[in-house]
Amino acid sequence: MDGTESSAGQPGPAERSHRSSVSSVGARAADVLVYLADDTVVPLAVENLPSLSAHELHRAVREVLHLPDVALDAFALWLVSPLLEVQLKPKHLPYKLGRQWPELLLRFTDAPDDDVAVDEPSLQFRRNVFFPKRRELQIQDEEVLRLLYEEAKGNVLAARYPCDVEDCEVLGALVCRVQLGPYQPSQPAACTLREKLDSFLPAHLCKRGQGLFAAFRGRGAKAGPGEQGLLNAYRQVKEAVGSDGGCEATLGTHYHAYLLKCHELPFYGCAFFHGEVDKPAQGFLHRGGRKPVAVAISLEGVHVIDSREKHVLLGLRFQELSWDHTSPEEEEPVLWLEFDGDSEGMPVNKLLKIYSKQAELMSGLIEYCIELNQAAEPAAPQESVPGPQAAPTSSPPPSQRPKLRRQGSVVCSRIQHLSTIDYVEDGEPPSVYTHAHTRPHAHTLPHAHTLMPRGAPRAGSCRAIPDAG
């Protein structure tokens, strides 16, 4: 399934831009509003909107913004609301898909009927899930870099991209450089940062003390930990060689630096889906329950993120997993992820159940990403630009993961926080289960041969979202 993404429950672009994209409709003409990542609007006067394809609207946006040819691949049109996000295929008809929105919500979300009745998507110009990061590093056009930067910044500030504090400070410092100019020791930077802290750091790092003691801080108080780290990182932002001190001439350098730092995040550029996983059994009665997760899927693999704690629970490259989805009658749809692990020192296969009405979409997107990777394999050795490659290999991408292995980093897997079903190679469950104290029922454990082989697509691609004409 090419180009489908569903909301994972984090505050993201949907919350920032929930409004209609068709302002007026006449017999033939309509004013279409397309929203950019920074919430600016591109108004388009079009005719025959019901028969206009996403490809034609995409071209109109590029013409208005005077974007180069690389924007055709770097960006896509999305239909976005607080309940669902869908990246459109070039042949999709946005107007007709908008009319079908309630049907998509009923099919792919658990939203109450009252919310479905009032939900309305907006048309957004956002990063294409299938645009490789290695190609992004080659972009020179400043406006394209700015649009990518604005989208990445929004995802970091909204904690859709979980980041360690150190990374948040580095990224926030680059935002300071873009918005405030070069660091000037003579200027009262600490006060300026404190007033606009939520423009530079995620909300959980902007919390200040309140009450009686906070009232005594005054303007001359020392910066808090988040502020001080941000200020230190701001001082260290490097200027381009040969810069005359002007801000505008070097912004592209800082946009590029921000994106390069975001490339270290394994879920950068992912499509996000909403789901739930079983909690490990706890206490004498072995009570578990479920926790909400975001499932992030890109050309490089799958990451399961704890939606509340904002850290990675599981990260897998495609060559490390097998997958399938099931939708039995009268039961919840499930995406199954199988990967290697151990149970008390014994090698086992681990099965993770992700409950989600978007299981079909996730399975289709995994399949399509693998197909794209396999199609790009012959060209991979000729690439001279460093960066993570999507083609399956026996070793991880060379430049990314070593930087991210801090103790307790939010991007490291926390498999101990998951409840998995463990079994040995022949498909028979072992005597010990990781975080599972009862033998799974036969209908809950798919046979090993029903899971898709690691890194291999099905013979035919799944197409879950209707083409709308």
C-alpha positions, -999 to +999 in steps of 0.1 A: +000+000+000+018+031-011+015+062+010-009+056+039-003+070+073-025+071+104-024+093+135-006+078+164-023+099+190+006+124+196+000+161+191+012+166+155+004+185+124-033+175+127-037+194+159-020+224+146-039+226+113-074+213+117-095+232+092-112+228+059-092+230+027-121+239+004-133+275+012-159+279-015-174+257-042-193+269-072-205+252-103-170+248-116-145+268-096-132+263-060-107+279-037-085+252-023-063+259+007-032+238+011-013+241+044+024+240+048+043+227+078+046+262+094+008+267+091+011+291+063-016+287+036-012+283-002-045+293-018-053+277-052-081+287-075-089+256-094-116+244-117-133+210-118-121+201-083-139+168-080-119+154-109-085+170-100-058+145-090-033+149-061-006+150-088-022+181-104-027+199-071+009+190-061+022+206-093+001+237-087+016+241-052+051+237-065+045+264-091+031+288-066+061+283-043+086+282-072+101+249-059+127+229-079+121+195-094+133+176-063+102+188-045+081+164-066+098+135-048+105+152-015+069+162-007+034+147-010-001+159-004-018+146+028-053+146+041-050+153+078-073+156+108-069+150+145-083+115+139-065+102+108-037+111+084-034+098+049-006+104+024-022+106-010-010+087-041-006+109-072-037+094-088-059+100-057-087+125-060-085+146-029-120+160-031-136+126-034-115+112-006-125+141+015-162+131+009-153+096+019-136+107+051-163+094+075-161+060+059-123+060+064-126+070+100-151+042+107-128+017+090-095+027+104-101+044+138-120+038+170-134+074+171-169+078+186-197+086+161-200+121+174-163+128+166-166+112+132-196+134+123-177+167+129-142+157+118-130+174+086-096+169+070-073+196+057-050+193+027-013+195+037+020+197+018+043+175+038+074+152+035+069+121+014+073+090+036+091+073+007+118+100+001+151+085+011+172+104+037+203+100+016+186+121-012+175+146+014+211+153+023+218+163-014+192+191-015+207+225-019+175+246-024+169+267+007+131+268+004+129+230+002+152+227+032+131+252+051+099+233+045+116+200+057+131+218+087+097+233+097+081+199+096+109+182+115+109+210+141+072+207+147+075+169+152+103+174+177+085+202+197+053+181+198+073+151+210+062+130+181+099+124+176+111+114+211+146+129+218+171+127+245+176+160+264+211+165+248+196+162+213+167+185+222+192+211+233+213+208+201+182+210+179+167+238+200+200+258+196+197+255+158+162+269+161+175+297+182+201+305+155+174+305+128+149+327+147+173+349+168+204+351+146+240+344+157+246+342+194+258+376+208+274+376+242+264+412+248+227+405+244+205+391+273+200+358+256+189+339+288+158+362+292+149+359+255+151+321+256+131+319+288+103+339+273+101+317+242+113+284+256+084+264+241+095+276+206+128+258+211+122+228+234+095+202+238+069+210+264+082+185+290+115+203+291+099+237+295+083+231+329+091+258+354+086+258+391+054+274+403+041+287+435+057+308+463+094+300+454+089+306+417+076+341+426+109+350+442+130+340+411+126+374+394+142+384+361+177+380+374+173+343+383+195+317+369+182+297+340+167+263+347+184+231+335+167+231+301+173+268+296+210+265+306+216+235+283+199+253+255+219+285+261+252+265+261+243+248+229+233+281+213+268+295+220+283+265+202+263+268+170+289+272+142+286+297+115+293+290+078+329+296+067+332+331+052+300+344+067+298+381+071+275+378+101+244+381+081+215+358+090+197+353+057+227+341+037+235+311+060+200+298+070+202+270+045+233+257+063+214+256+096+183+240+081+206+213+067+223+209+101+190+205+118+179+178+093+212+160+096+208+158+134+172+145+129+186+118+107+201+103+138+166+096+151+155+062+138+119+073+133+126+105+113+104+107+083+082+078+094+045+073+089+028+070+123+000+047+133-020+042+165-022+010+183-020-008+217+002-035+231-002-058+261+016-047+293+038-072+311+019-090+338+026-075+372+018-083+408+005-114+425-026-116+402-005-111+371-026-082+360-015-065+328-038-044+306-027-025+276-007+006+268-011+030+238+017+030+213+027+047+181+040+025+154+064+044+132+072+029+098+097+041+072+119+028+044+143+015+071+122-004+095+096-004+123+096+013+157+071+009+184+070+040+207+053+044+240+028+072+235+028+083+271+064+078+282+078+091+248+105+064+244+111+035+220+098+001+231+111-018+201+131-010+170+135-034+141+150-032+106+131-051+080+157-078+077+152-084+115+115-091+114+087-111+099+052-098+100+015-105+093-018-090+101-050-108+111-086-095+112-107-124+125-144-119+128-156-105+161-120-099+172-097-069+170-074-066+140-038-074+150-004-066+135+021-094+144+058-087+146+082-116+149+119-112+158+148-130+174+153-128+212+161-149+242+141-161+272+162-168+303+192-175+281+174-197+256+171-184+219+135-180+210+113-163+184+093-135+199+059-125+187+045-090+195+008-083+191-002-048+182-039-043+184-051-017+159-078-011+133-049+002+112-032-032+112-040-037+075-025-003+066+007-010+086+011-044+070+006-029+035+031-001+042+058-025+055+053-046+023+056-016+000+087-002+018+104-036+013+094-036-024+109-001-028+141-012-010+145-043-032+139-022-064+167+002-053+192-025-043+212-025-076+218+012-073+229+012-037+266+004-042+270+033-066+257+059-041+286+081-029+266+101-003+268+086+032+236+077+050+215+048+061+207+024+032+174+007+030+187-025+013+188-055+036+224-062+049+238-082+077+251-051+096+233-020+107+236+014+089+272+026+096+267+062+108+235+062+128+232+038+157+265+041+175+257+078+183+224+068+199+236+042+224+235+064+254+226+047+287+188+049+289+185+067+256+148+072+245+156+056+212+169+024+226+145-006+227+129-015+260+118-050+252+114-057+290+084-033+289+066-055+263+045-086+267+056-111+240+048-146+230+079-167+229+084-200+209+112-220+195+120-225+158+096-254+151+067-233+162+061-251+196+061-227+226+089-232+251+083-239+287+092-203+297+074-172+283+088-138+285+063-117+305+036-144+298+023-168+324-003-186+304+000-208+273-015-188+243-046-202+227-041-217+193-060-190+175-039-162+190-006-176+177-001-177+139+020-205+126+055-195+117+049-202+080+020-177+079+043-148+088+060-130+059+097-139+056+121-112+069+127-086+043+105-103+017+072-088+002+041-107-007+035-115-044+009-088-046+007-054-029-020-045-005-042-015-015-062-005+015-072+031+008-096+034-021-083+052-052-114+075-052-119+074-089 
